[in-house]
Amino acid sequence: MVKSRVLEERLIKIYKSGEGFFWIGGPGQEAFDVPLGLLIKKGQTLDHDWLHLHYRSTPVLTAMGLEMIDGIRLMKNLVTDKHTHGRNFCNHYAVREWNVAPITSPIEVQYSMAIGTAVAQKRHGGEGITIVTGGDAGTAEGDFASCLIWASRPENPLPILILVEDNKWGISTAYLGQHGEKNISDRAKAFGIKSAVVDGNDVEKSWEAISEAMDYVRNERKPYFLQANLSRLYGHSSASGASFIANEEDCLKTFENELIKLNLITKEKIQKIWDNFQAQSLEDLETARKESPPTAESIWDFVYADSENADWRKF
Ligand SMILES: Cc1ncc(C[n+]2csc(CCOP(=O)(O)OP(=O)(O)O)c2C)c(N)n1
C-alpha cells in the first residue's frame, strides 16, 4: 500500500515540476486494490485471471509486482516504458504476461471488452475468471449495461467479477446529483446477479469480500457484482490540481493506526517503510531522467500489422 502511494505521490511531483504532461491515478484505493492484486491468479493463459482495469488501478498492479520505475517511465513517456513504449497516459498500463488488457481513457469500455475474455474462459473451463473494474460515474455508459446483460444470460452466465469503485465523484459531478439508486450494485439484482457492497477503505473487509466474490465466480462460473466505497485522495487528476483532499478518509492512515493499536507494528517501523520507498522512488526518477522519449520516426510502430516493429511478442 505504501509503495503504491509513494509512487503516486512521486508521479504527482513529476507532473507539478513540469517533467510530465498529465497525472491520473489511484491514491485512496489501496485498501481495496492491494487485496485485489494479491488475490488475483496471475499469469498469461485462460486458466489465469483476465484483468480489465481502470486508470486508478496502480495499487492492484503494485500488489501484483509492478515496480515504481515502470510507473515513472510511463509518466515520463519514455521509450523504456515497457507497457506502451511511452505512448499512453500516466497509469494506463498493459501487461501481456499478466493478462492485463490495455487500460483505456474512454471510461467504462473495459466492461464491454471484459465480456470477450469471460466468454473465452467460459468455453475453456477451468478456474480462470475475468475481473473488470471502473468508476461509479462511468456506469451511466451503455458499455456497463452491456456487461450486466451479457454476464447474466440465463443459458450462458459468465465467470466475471464486476467491480465498481465508487468514490462518489465523476470529475467534478457529485454522485448525489446523478444517481437515483442508493448503491450501483442494486442494479445487479434486476439481472439476478449476486452482489455486495463493501467499505473499500477497510483492508480486512475488502480482503474478505473480494475472497468471497472470487470463490463464487471461480467455482460457480457465474457473475458477481461487488461495489467498493472508497476515497479519491488527490481529486480527479492533474486537471483538477492533484492536491491532497484532507476531508476524505485516508485508508493508509486508518490501517496504520489499527496495526499500531494491535501492537503489530511500531510508528518507527512504519516510518522506515515510507522512507525506503521514498528513497527508491528518487533513485528510479534519477535513472529515468537519463532515458529518452521515443523517436519521431517510431510513431507508426505498432499501429499497423505490417509496420516494422509490430511484433507484439516484443512486449
Ligand atoms: C466515454 C468517455 N466519456 C467521458 C470521458 C471524460 N471523463 C474522464 S474521467 C470521467 C469521470 C469518471 O468518473 P468515474 O467513472 O466515477 O471514475 P473516477 O474517475 O471517479 O474513478 C469522465 C466523464 C471519458 N474519458 N470517456
The ligand as a MOL file (V3000), in Angstrom:
LIG
                    3D

  0  0  0     0  0            999 V3000
M  V30 BEGIN CTAB
M  V30 COUNTS 26 27 0 0 0
M  V30 BEGIN ATOM
M  V30 1 C -16.5040 7.7780 -22.8820 0
M  V30 2 C -15.9570 8.9020 -22.0590 0
M  V30 3 N -16.7640 9.8960 -21.6770 0
M  V30 4 C -16.2800 10.9050 -20.9150 0
M  V30 5 C -14.9650 10.9230 -20.5500 0
M  V30 6 C -14.4140 12.0410 -19.6860 0
M  V30 7 N -14.1690 11.5270 -18.3630 0 CHG=1
M  V30 8 C -12.9500 11.1280 -17.9500 0
M  V30 9 S -12.9420 10.5720 -16.3850 0
M  V30 10 C -14.5770 10.8990 -16.1920 0
M  V30 11 C -15.2740 10.6300 -14.8890 0
M  V30 12 C -15.2130 9.2250 -14.4960 0
M  V30 13 O -15.7770 9.1040 -13.2270 0
M  V30 14 P -15.9260 7.6820 -12.5840 0
M  V30 15 O -16.4100 6.7020 -13.5890 0
M  V30 16 O -16.7220 7.8140 -11.3510 0
M  V30 17 O -14.4380 7.2830 -12.2440 0
M  V30 18 P -13.4160 8.0520 -11.2820 0
M  V30 19 O -12.5800 8.9250 -12.1970 0
M  V30 20 O -14.1930 8.8350 -10.2860 0
M  V30 21 O -12.6190 6.9830 -10.6480 0
M  V30 22 C -15.1290 11.4020 -17.3740 0
M  V30 23 C -16.5330 11.8020 -17.5340 0
M  V30 24 C -14.1470 9.8520 -20.9720 0
M  V30 25 N -12.8700 9.7710 -20.6260 0
M  V30 26 N -14.6740 8.8480 -21.7140 0
M  V30 END ATOM
M  V30 BEGIN BOND
M  V30 1 1 1 2
M  V30 2 1 2 3
M  V30 3 2 2 26
M  V30 4 2 3 4
M  V30 5 1 4 5
M  V30 6 1 5 6
M  V30 7 2 5 24
M  V30 8 1 6 7
M  V30 9 2 7 8
M  V30 10 1 7 22
M  V30 11 1 8 9
M  V30 12 1 9 10
M  V30 13 1 10 11
M  V30 14 2 10 22
M  V30 15 1 11 12
M  V30 16 1 12 13
M  V30 17 1 13 14
M  V30 18 2 14 15
M  V30 19 1 14 16
M  V30 20 1 14 17
M  V30 21 1 17 18
M  V30 22 2 18 19
M  V30 23 1 18 20
M  V30 24 1 18 21
M  V30 25 1 22 23
M  V30 26 1 24 25
M  V30 27 1 24 26
M  V30 END BOND
M  V30 END CTAB
M  END
